[in-house]
């Protein structure tokens, strides 16, 4: 009889444990991590970073890729210095790895064709896009630049972009300031890109 009571008690305890597991909320999946201000390319004045926000930045995304990144499952952080150097990191978790691959392809095409598109949209503007190669990090990262000059205003601006992927997660990093490509920290930006992709998980 004692053995029977012990067996029943053990079975009841096990059943209660299983019930508790069944009703416990599922543990939230880990969110991709973001660059910190100190991990942006060095500048003559310190970088500052905003908190990480849900969704996409204003105007539907970033220069050269507006409305290409879905707002769902997307977060971003913006960066700035006192000298108008600025940047942003946008990270999205796709539903499947195939969707992530497709998003990377879409963003790469947008960045590669950005210069000609801006010239068509803004008569008089000179805009040149350039590809600066693939980086060996996780499933890969690709670096681009956009060099623009507006003769009417007298402004020249340079932007660096990168798109990287780790599984289902895609991250885009942009850096920009006044100047030309020769003024841009391309080597340091490659390092920032590798850090961004490695840091996702």
PEZIVEN-V434155 format. One line per field, one symbol per residue. phi: phi as a letter, one per 30 degrees, with the letter a starting at -180 (. if undefined). psi: psi as a letter, one per 20 degrees, with the letter a starting at -180 (. if undefined). burial: b if it has 24 or more other ideal C-beta (glycine too) atoms within 12 Angstrom, else e. A space follows every 50 residues. Layout:
BEGIN
phi = ???
psi = ???
burial = ???
END
This chain:
BEGIN
phi = .dddddddddddddddddddddcddddddddedcdcedcdeebdbddbbd ddcdjcdeiilbeibdidcdddhbbbbcbabdcidbaabbbbcddbdddd dddeddddddddcdeedddddbejdcbbcbccjccdbhdjbbcbbbcbbc edcicbbbbcbbbbbbidccbcbbbaadkceddddddddddededdddde b
psi = ghhgggggggggggghghgghhiqqpppqpqqqrqrhijqqqriqqqqqr rpqqbqrqkjcrpilpjhpqhpkqrqpqqrrikjprrqpppqorhrhhhg gggggggggghhjgghghhhhnphppppqqpkrqpnpcjqqpprqooqpn hhhjqpqpqqqqpqpncipppppqpqrqarhiiqmgghhgggggggghig .
burial = eeeeeeeeeeeeeeeeeeeeeeeeeeeeeeebebbebebbbebeeebebe eeeeebbeeebbbbbeebbbeebbbbbbbebeeebbbbbbbbbbeeeeeb eebbebbbebbbbbbeebeeeeeebebbbbebeebebbbbbbbbbbbbbe eeeeebbbbbbbbbbbbbbbbbbbbbbeeebeebbbeebbbbbbbbbbbb e
END
